[in-house]
Amino acid sequence: SPPIGDDVPVIVRMWETRAKPGKADDLLRYVVAEVWPTLEGAAGFLGGEVLRSYRGTEDRVLLTTRWQDEAALAAYLGPAWAAHDMTPVPGEEPFLEGAPFVDHWVAVPVS
């Protein structure tokens, strides 16, 4: 249930992964060319961002997406949409250093 109020919250999904050494550019190209277009066509998808780590010793990619509600996420990803650890899909697996981590958030009104 929403933390404040009675409205069904917008859900922010954060998908984060480490890229194999030297594979961050390939992973980003894959996400932009293959993953993002499927998101844009999904019912209940409200937008998001593709982010790359700014500093650090590992190349990380973070994909944040906003969804109308749980039903939209379940329609796009299936009943296990809320799982935190994901099995990589075959297209992204060659670029990943381990499994992606996923978490979900709801916005808390501040004014």
C-alpha positions as CSV (number, residue, x, y, z in Angstrom):
1,S,0.0,0.0,0.0
2,P,1.1,3.6,-0.6
3,P,3.1,5.2,2.3
4,I,1.0,8.3,2.2
5,G,-2.5,8.9,0.9
6,D,-5.0,6.6,-0.9
7,D,-3.8,7.0,-4.5
8,V,-2.1,4.0,-6.2
9,P,1.6,5.1,-6.4
10,V,3.7,5.4,-9.4
11,I,6.4,2.7,-9.1
12,V,10.0,3.5,-9.9
13,R,11.9,0.4,-10.9
14,M,15.7,0.6,-10.6
15,W,17.7,-2.0,-12.5
16,E,21.4,-1.9,-11.8
17,T,24.3,-4.1,-13.0
18,R,28.0,-4.1,-13.4
19,A,29.5,-4.5,-16.9
20,K,32.3,-6.8,-17.6
21,P,35.6,-4.9,-18.1
22,G,35.5,-3.1,-21.4
23,K,31.9,-4.0,-22.1
24,A,30.0,-1.0,-20.7
25,D,29.7,0.6,-24.1
26,D,28.3,-2.6,-25.6
27,L,25.9,-3.0,-22.7
28,L,24.6,0.6,-23.1
29,R,24.2,0.1,-26.9
30,Y,22.2,-3.0,-26.2
31,V,20.0,-1.3,-23.6
32,V,19.3,1.7,-25.9
33,A,18.7,-0.3,-29.1
34,E,16.9,-3.4,-27.7
35,V,15.5,-2.8,-24.3
36,W,14.4,0.8,-24.4
37,P,12.1,0.5,-27.4
38,T,10.2,-2.4,-25.8
39,L,9.7,-0.2,-22.7
40,E,8.4,2.7,-24.7
41,G,5.7,0.4,-26.2
42,A,4.6,-1.1,-22.9
43,A,1.2,-0.2,-21.4
44,G,1.7,1.8,-18.2
45,F,5.3,2.8,-18.9
46,L,5.7,6.5,-17.9
47,G,9.3,7.1,-18.7
48,G,12.8,6.7,-17.3
49,E,16.5,7.1,-17.7
50,V,19.5,5.1,-18.7
51,L,22.5,6.0,-16.5
52,R,26.2,5.1,-16.5
53,S,28.4,5.4,-13.4
54,Y,30.3,8.6,-13.2
55,R,33.3,7.5,-11.2
56,G,34.7,4.3,-9.7
57,T,36.6,1.2,-10.4
58,E,33.7,-0.6,-12.1
59,D,31.4,0.3,-15.0
60,R,27.9,0.2,-13.8
61,V,24.6,0.8,-15.7
62,L,21.4,1.9,-14.0
63,L,18.1,1.9,-15.7
64,T,15.3,3.7,-13.9
65,T,11.8,3.3,-15.2
66,R,8.5,4.7,-14.0
67,W,5.3,2.7,-14.1
68,Q,1.7,3.5,-13.6
69,D,1.2,0.7,-11.1
70,E,1.9,-2.9,-10.2
71,A,-0.5,-4.2,-12.8
72,A,1.6,-2.4,-15.5
73,L,4.8,-4.0,-14.3
74,A,3.2,-7.4,-14.0
75,A,1.8,-7.1,-17.5
76,Y,5.2,-6.3,-18.9
77,L,7.5,-8.5,-16.8
78,G,5.3,-11.3,-15.5
79,P,4.3,-12.3,-12.0
80,A,7.9,-12.3,-10.6
81,W,8.3,-8.6,-11.5
82,A,9.3,-7.7,-7.9
83,A,12.2,-10.1,-7.6
84,H,15.4,-8.3,-6.5
85,D,17.9,-10.6,-8.3
86,M,17.3,-11.2,-12.0
87,T,18.5,-13.9,-14.4
88,P,20.1,-12.0,-17.3
89,V,18.4,-12.3,-20.6
90,P,20.6,-13.9,-23.4
91,G,21.1,-10.6,-25.2
92,E,22.6,-8.8,-22.3
93,E,24.4,-11.7,-20.6
94,P,27.7,-11.4,-22.6
95,F,28.1,-7.9,-21.2
96,L,27.3,-8.4,-17.5
97,E,29.5,-9.0,-14.5
98,G,27.0,-11.0,-12.4
99,A,23.3,-10.7,-12.2
100,P,21.5,-7.4,-12.2
101,F,19.9,-6.1,-9.0
102,V,16.4,-4.7,-9.1
103,D,14.5,-2.6,-6.5
104,H,11.2,-0.7,-6.5
105,W,10.3,2.6,-5.0
106,V,7.3,4.9,-4.6
107,A,7.5,8.7,-4.4
108,V,6.7,10.4,-1.2
109,P,5.0,13.8,-1.6
110,V,7.1,16.6,-0.1
111,S,4.7,19.5,-0.6
